[in-house]
Amino acid sequence: MPKLKTHRGAKKRFRFTGSGKIRRNRAFASHILTKKSAKRKRNLRKSTIVVKEEAKQMKNLLPYG
């Protein structure tokens, strides 16, 4: 059985927690920030967990996580 290749784009965007869940950064925080409130921008800085339905696909992209 050959080694599986890691999806390089996914490797740069996601990482695993200690319990095996996948962490991601939030979207909509890179530009057009003037119309967004300070509270909204502050909350966009925090990372979050990928939902379990999408985590299944992520496991295929990151086989050695």
Jmol script that loads the backbone (N, CA, C; Angstrom):
load data "model"
ATOM      1  N   MET A   1       0.844  -1.187   0.000  1.00  0.00           N
ATOM      2  CA  MET A   1       0.000   0.000   0.000  1.00  0.00           C
ATOM      3  C   MET A   1       0.887   1.248   0.000  1.00  0.00           C
ATOM      4  N   PRO A   2       0.718   2.147  -0.971  1.00  0.00           N
ATOM      5  CA  PRO A   2       1.567   3.350  -1.005  1.00  0.00           C
ATOM      6  C   PRO A   2       1.156   4.349   0.083  1.00  0.00           C
ATOM      7  N   LYS A   3       2.072   5.231   0.382  1.00  0.00           N
ATOM      8  CA  LYS A   3       1.771   6.293   1.334  1.00  0.00           C
ATOM      9  C   LYS A   3       0.719   7.221   0.733  1.00  0.00           C
ATOM     10  N   LEU A   4      -0.114   7.804   1.596  1.00  0.00           N
ATOM     11  CA  LEU A   4      -1.111   8.773   1.150  1.00  0.00           C
ATOM     12  C   LEU A   4      -0.492  10.163   1.179  1.00  0.00           C
ATOM     13  N   LYS A   5      -0.880  10.978   0.219  1.00  0.00           N
ATOM     14  CA  LYS A   5      -0.361  12.348   0.186  1.00  0.00           C
ATOM     15  C   LYS A   5      -1.290  13.276   0.961  1.00  0.00           C
ATOM     16  N   THR A   6      -0.679  14.153   1.729  1.00  0.00           N
ATOM     17  CA  THR A   6      -1.418  15.179   2.451  1.00  0.00           C
ATOM     18  C   THR A   6      -1.770  16.298   1.488  1.00  0.00           C
ATOM     19  N   HIS A   7      -2.990  16.815   1.589  1.00  0.00           N
ATOM     20  CA  HIS A   7      -3.395  17.967   0.776  1.00  0.00           C
ATOM     21  C   HIS A   7      -2.696  19.206   1.322  1.00  0.00           C
ATOM     22  N   ARG A   8      -1.804  19.799   0.534  1.00  0.00           N
ATOM     23  CA  ARG A   8      -0.940  20.870   1.041  1.00  0.00           C
ATOM     24  C   ARG A   8      -1.720  22.119   1.426  1.00  0.00           C
ATOM     25  N   GLY A   9      -2.803  22.422   0.705  1.00  0.00           N
ATOM     26  CA  GLY A   9      -3.617  23.585   1.069  1.00  0.00           C
ATOM     27  C   GLY A   9      -4.304  23.384   2.405  1.00  0.00           C
ATOM     28  N   ALA A  10      -4.795  22.162   2.626  1.00  0.00           N
ATOM     29  CA  ALA A  10      -5.478  21.860   3.887  1.00  0.00           C
ATOM     30  C   ALA A  10      -4.488  21.875   5.050  1.00  0.00           C
ATOM     31  N   LYS A  11      -3.280  21.413   4.809  1.00  0.00           N
ATOM     32  CA  LYS A  11      -2.270  21.385   5.872  1.00  0.00           C
ATOM     33  C   LYS A  11      -1.975  22.786   6.396  1.00  0.00           C
ATOM     34  N   LYS A  12      -2.029  23.785   5.511  1.00  0.00           N
ATOM     35  CA  LYS A  12      -1.735  25.160   5.912  1.00  0.00           C
ATOM     36  C   LYS A  12      -2.911  25.817   6.646  1.00  0.00           C
ATOM     37  N   ARG A  13      -4.114  25.273   6.493  1.00  0.00           N
ATOM     38  CA  ARG A  13      -5.307  25.922   7.041  1.00  0.00           C
ATOM     39  C   ARG A  13      -5.899  25.252   8.265  1.00  0.00           C
ATOM     40  N   PHE A  14      -5.619  23.978   8.462  1.00  0.00           N
ATOM     41  CA  PHE A  14      -6.241  23.240   9.553  1.00  0.00           C
ATOM     42  C   PHE A  14      -5.182  22.567  10.411  1.00  0.00           C
ATOM     43  N   ARG A  15      -5.486  22.399  11.703  1.00  0.00           N
ATOM     44  CA  ARG A  15      -4.616  21.596  12.553  1.00  0.00           C
ATOM     45  C   ARG A  15      -5.467  20.838  13.568  1.00  0.00           C
ATOM     46  N   PHE A  16      -4.898  19.782  14.091  1.00  0.00           N
ATOM     47  CA  PHE A  16      -5.629  18.900  14.987  1.00  0.00           C
ATOM     48  C   PHE A  16      -5.454  19.325  16.436  1.00  0.00           C
ATOM     49  N   THR A  17      -6.512  19.150  17.213  1.00  0.00           N
ATOM     50  CA  THR A  17      -6.440  19.381  18.646  1.00  0.00           C
ATOM     51  C   THR A  17      -5.917  18.105  19.299  1.00  0.00           C
ATOM     52  N   GLY A  18      -5.686  18.146  20.584  1.00  0.00           N
ATOM     53  CA  GLY A  18      -5.194  16.975  21.285  1.00  0.00           C
ATOM     54  C   GLY A  18      -6.173  15.810  21.258  1.00  0.00           C
ATOM     55  N   SER A  19      -7.479  16.127  21.197  1.00  0.00           N
ATOM     56  CA  SER A  19      -8.491  15.070  21.208  1.00  0.00           C
ATOM     57  C   SER A  19      -8.826  14.577  19.805  1.00  0.00           C
ATOM     58  N   GLY A  20      -8.156  15.136  18.775  1.00  0.00           N
ATOM     59  CA  GLY A  20      -8.363  14.661  17.414  1.00  0.00           C
ATOM     60  C   GLY A  20      -9.349  15.459  16.594  1.00  0.00           C
ATOM     61  N   LYS A  21      -9.939  16.506  17.180  1.00  0.00           N
ATOM     62  CA  LYS A  21     -10.827  17.379  16.402  1.00  0.00           C
ATOM     63  C   LYS A  21      -9.980  18.296  15.533  1.00  0.00           C
ATOM     64  N   ILE A  22     -10.617  18.922  14.543  1.00  0.00           N
ATOM     65  CA  ILE A  22      -9.871  19.772  13.611  1.00  0.00           C
ATOM     66  C   ILE A  22     -10.216  21.227  13.880  1.00  0.00           C
ATOM     67  N   ARG A  23      -9.171  22.044  14.064  1.00  0.00           N
ATOM     68  CA  ARG A  23      -9.344  23.468  14.317  1.00  0.00           C
ATOM     69  C   ARG A  23      -9.161  24.251  13.040  1.00  0.00           C
ATOM     70  N   ARG A  24      -9.922  25.339  12.901  1.00  0.00           N
ATOM     71  CA  ARG A  24      -9.800  26.205  11.737  1.00  0.00           C
ATOM     72  C   ARG A  24      -9.938  27.653  12.168  1.00  0.00           C
ATOM     73  N   ASN A  25      -9.440  28.562  11.321  1.00  0.00           N
ATOM     74  CA  ASN A  25      -9.647  29.981  11.568  1.00  0.00           C
ATOM     75  C   ASN A  25     -10.937  30.417  10.892  1.00  0.00           C
ATOM     76  N   ARG A  26     -11.500  31.503  11.364  1.00  0.00           N
ATOM     77  CA  ARG A  26     -12.768  31.983  10.818  1.00  0.00           C
ATOM     78  C   ARG A  26     -12.542  32.798   9.552  1.00  0.00           C
ATOM     79  N   ALA A  27     -13.559  32.806   8.698  1.00  0.00           N
ATOM     80  CA  ALA A  27     -13.509  33.559   7.447  1.00  0.00           C
ATOM     81  C   ALA A  27     -13.962  35.002   7.682  1.00  0.00           C
ATOM     82  N   PHE A  28     -13.844  35.830   6.659  1.00  0.00           N
ATOM     83  CA  PHE A  28     -14.344  37.217   6.629  1.00  0.00           C
ATOM     84  C   PHE A  28     -13.547  38.175   7.501  1.00  0.00           C
ATOM     85  N   ALA A  29     -12.266  37.899   7.762  1.00  0.00           N
ATOM     86  CA  ALA A  29     -11.490  38.774   8.628  1.00  0.00           C
ATOM     87  C   ALA A  29     -10.321  39.425   7.908  1.00  0.00           C
ATOM     88  N   SER A  30     -10.247  39.306   6.579  1.00  0.00           N
ATOM     89  CA  SER A  30      -9.040  39.771   5.901  1.00  0.00           C
ATOM     90  C   SER A  30      -9.173  41.143   5.227  1.00  0.00           C
ATOM     91  N   HIS A  31     -10.360  41.516   4.783  1.00  0.00           N
ATOM     92  CA  HIS A  31     -10.508  42.833   4.154  1.00  0.00           C
ATOM     93  C   HIS A  31     -11.945  43.319   4.322  1.00  0.00           C
ATOM     94  N   ILE A  32     -12.198  44.573   3.883  1.00  0.00           N
ATOM     95  CA  ILE A  32     -13.482  45.264   4.102  1.00  0.00           C
ATOM     96  C   ILE A  32     -13.828  45.237   5.599  1.00  0.00           C
ATOM     97  N   LEU A  33     -12.880  45.707   6.408  1.00  0.00           N
ATOM     98  CA  LEU A  33     -13.051  45.626   7.854  1.00  0.00           C
ATOM     99  C   LEU A  33     -13.690  46.882   8.448  1.00  0.00           C
ATOM    100  N   THR A  34     -13.811  47.953   7.664  1.00  0.00           N
ATOM    101  CA  THR A  34     -14.307  49.211   8.223  1.00  0.00           C
ATOM    102  C   THR A  34     -15.780  49.113   8.614  1.00  0.00           C
ATOM    103  N   LYS A  35     -16.551  48.337   7.872  1.00  0.00           N
ATOM    104  CA  LYS A  35     -17.989  48.244   8.175  1.00  0.00           C
ATOM    105  C   LYS A  35     -18.300  47.210   9.264  1.00  0.00           C
ATOM    106  N   LYS A  36     -17.302  46.445   9.694  1.00  0.00           N
ATOM    107  CA  LYS A  36     -17.525  45.429  10.720  1.00  0.00           C
ATOM    108  C   LYS A  36     -17.221  46.023  12.094  1.00  0.00           C
ATOM    109  N   SER A  37     -18.031  45.671  13.061  1.00  0.00           N
ATOM    110  CA  SER A  37     -17.860  46.221  14.404  1.00  0.00           C
ATOM    111  C   SER A  37     -16.610  45.637  15.061  1.00  0.00           C
ATOM    112  N   ALA A  38     -16.120  46.329  16.080  1.00  0.00           N
ATOM    113  CA  ALA A  38     -14.929  45.868  16.798  1.00  0.00           C
ATOM    114  C   ALA A  38     -15.189  44.516  17.448  1.00  0.00           C
ATOM    115  N   LYS A  39     -16.383  44.327  17.958  1.00  0.00           N
ATOM    116  CA  LYS A  39     -16.730  43.053  18.592  1.00  0.00           C
ATOM    117  C   LYS A  39     -16.702  41.914  17.585  1.00  0.00           C
ATOM    118  N   ARG A  40     -17.243  42.183  16.400  1.00  0.00           N
ATOM    119  CA  ARG A  40     -17.269  41.146  15.359  1.00  0.00           C
ATOM    120  C   ARG A  40     -15.858  40.787  14.916  1.00  0.00           C
ATOM    121  N   LYS A  41     -15.007  41.801  14.721  1.00  0.00           N
ATOM    122  CA  LYS A  41     -13.618  41.549  14.301  1.00  0.00           C
ATOM    123  C   LYS A  41     -12.841  40.808  15.391  1.00  0.00           C
ATOM    124  N   ARG A  42     -13.103  41.133  16.640  1.00  0.00           N
ATOM    125  CA  ARG A  42     -12.437  40.471  17.747  1.00  0.00           C
ATOM    126  C   ARG A  42     -12.822  38.986  17.794  1.00  0.00           C
ATOM    127  N   ASN A  43     -14.083  38.685  17.559  1.00  0.00           N
ATOM    128  CA  ASN A  43     -14.536  37.295  17.573  1.00  0.00           C
ATOM    129  C   ASN A  43     -14.034  36.512  16.362  1.00  0.00           C
ATOM    130  N   LEU A  44     -13.770  37.192  15.250  1.00  0.00           N
ATOM    131  CA  LEU A  44     -13.249  36.520  14.061  1.00  0.00           C
ATOM    132  C   LEU A  44     -11.800  36.066  14.261  1.00  0.00           C
ATOM    133  N   ARG A  45     -11.108  36.654  15.252  1.00  0.00           N
ATOM    134  CA  ARG A  45      -9.725  36.259  15.515  1.00  0.00           C
ATOM    135  C   ARG A  45      -9.632  34.882  16.157  1.00  0.00           C
ATOM    136  N   LYS A  46     -10.685  34.468  16.819  1.00  0.00           N
ATOM    137  CA  LYS A  46     -10.671  33.193  17.534  1.00  0.00           C
ATOM    138  C   LYS A  46     -10.831  32.034  16.556  1.00  0.00           C
ATOM    139  N   SER A  47     -10.168  30.934  16.856  1.00  0.00           N
ATOM    140  CA  SER A  47     -10.334  29.751  16.014  1.00  0.00           C
ATOM    141  C   SER A  47     -11.548  28.974  16.495  1.00  0.00           C
ATOM    142  N   THR A  48     -12.021  28.049  15.652  1.00  0.00           N
ATOM    143  CA  THR A  48     -13.189  27.244  15.992  1.00  0.00           C
ATOM    144  C   THR A  48     -12.975  25.819  15.497  1.00  0.00           C
ATOM    145  N   ILE A  49     -13.873  24.939  15.846  1.00  0.00           N
ATOM    146  CA  ILE A  49     -13.776  23.526  15.476  1.00  0.00           C
ATOM    147  C   ILE A  49     -14.573  23.288  14.203  1.00  0.00           C
ATOM    148  N   VAL A  50     -14.028  22.485  13.305  1.00  0.00           N
ATOM    149  CA  VAL A  50     -14.736  22.099  12.081  1.00  0.00           C
ATOM    150  C   VAL A  50     -15.890  21.190  12.478  1.00  0.00           C
ATOM    151  N   VAL A  51     -17.081  21.411  11.887  1.00  0.00           N
ATOM    152  CA  VAL A  51     -18.247  20.585  12.220  1.00  0.00           C
ATOM    153  C   VAL A  51     -18.020  19.144  11.771  1.00  0.00           C
ATOM    154  N   LYS A  52     -18.671  18.211  12.446  1.00  0.00           N
ATOM    155  CA  LYS A  52     -18.345  16.795  12.242  1.00  0.00           C
ATOM    156  C   LYS A  52     -18.653  16.304  10.834  1.00  0.00           C
ATOM    157  N   GLU A  53     -19.653  16.896  10.150  1.00  0.00           N
ATOM    158  CA  GLU A  53     -19.972  16.480   8.787  1.00  0.00           C
ATOM    159  C   GLU A  53     -18.826  16.808   7.826  1.00  0.00           C
ATOM    160  N   GLU A  54     -18.167  17.946   8.045  1.00  0.00           N
ATOM    161  CA  GLU A  54     -17.049  18.333   7.193  1.00  0.00           C
ATOM    162  C   GLU A  54     -15.741  17.710   7.677  1.00  0.00           C
ATOM    163  N   ALA A  55     -15.687  17.357   8.941  1.00  0.00           N
ATOM    164  CA  ALA A  55     -14.467  16.761   9.490  1.00  0.00           C
ATOM    165  C   ALA A  55     -14.149  15.441   8.806  1.00  0.00           C
ATOM    166  N   LYS A  56     -15.194  14.726   8.359  1.00  0.00           N
ATOM    167  CA  LYS A  56     -14.989  13.462   7.641  1.00  0.00           C
ATOM    168  C   LYS A  56     -14.172  13.691   6.379  1.00  0.00           C
ATOM    169  N   GLN A  57     -14.513  14.750   5.626  1.00  0.00           N
ATOM    170  CA  GLN A  57     -13.770  15.075   4.403  1.00  0.00           C
ATOM    171  C   GLN A  57     -12.349  15.507   4.739  1.00  0.00           C
ATOM    172  N   MET A  58     -12.194  16.235   5.838  1.00  0.00           N
ATOM    173  CA  MET A  58     -10.869  16.713   6.239  1.00  0.00           C
ATOM    174  C   MET A  58      -9.935  15.552   6.568  1.00  0.00           C
ATOM    175  N   LYS A  59     -10.487  14.484   7.149  1.00  0.00           N
ATOM    176  CA  LYS A  59      -9.659  13.326   7.489  1.00  0.00           C
ATOM    177  C   LYS A  59      -9.045  12.719   6.234  1.00  0.00           C
ATOM    178  N   ASN A  60      -9.752  12.807   5.089  1.00  0.00           N
ATOM    179  CA  ASN A  60      -9.192  12.309   3.835  1.00  0.00           C
ATOM    180  C   ASN A  60      -8.078  13.220   3.330  1.00  0.00           C
ATOM    181  N   LEU A  61      -8.235  14.539   3.537  1.00  0.00           N
ATOM    182  CA  LEU A  61      -7.223  15.501   3.093  1.00  0.00           C
ATOM    183  C   LEU A  61      -5.988  15.458   3.984  1.00  0.00           C
ATOM    184  N   LEU A  62      -6.190  15.133   5.262  1.00  0.00           N
ATOM    185  CA  LEU A  62      -5.088  15.112   6.231  1.00  0.00           C
ATOM    186  C   LEU A  62      -4.995  13.704   6.839  1.00  0.00           C
ATOM    187  N   PRO A  63      -4.482  12.752   6.100  1.00  0.00           N
ATOM    188  CA  PRO A  63      -4.533  11.359   6.559  1.00  0.00           C
ATOM    189  C   PRO A  63      -3.663  11.062   7.783  1.00  0.00           C
ATOM    190  N   TYR A  64      -2.656  11.871   8.059  1.00  0.00           N
ATOM    191  CA  TYR A  64      -1.735  11.570   9.155  1.00  0.00           C
ATOM    192  C   TYR A  64      -1.855  12.552  10.296  1.00  0.00           C
ATOM    193  N   GLY A  65      -3.045  13.094  10.498  1.00  0.00           N
ATOM    194  CA  GLY A  65      -3.258  14.099  11.534  1.00  0.00           C
ATOM    195  C   GLY A  65      -3.389  13.541  12.910  1.00  0.00           C
TER     196      GLY A  65
END
end "model"
wireframe off; spacefill off
backbone 0.3
color backbone group
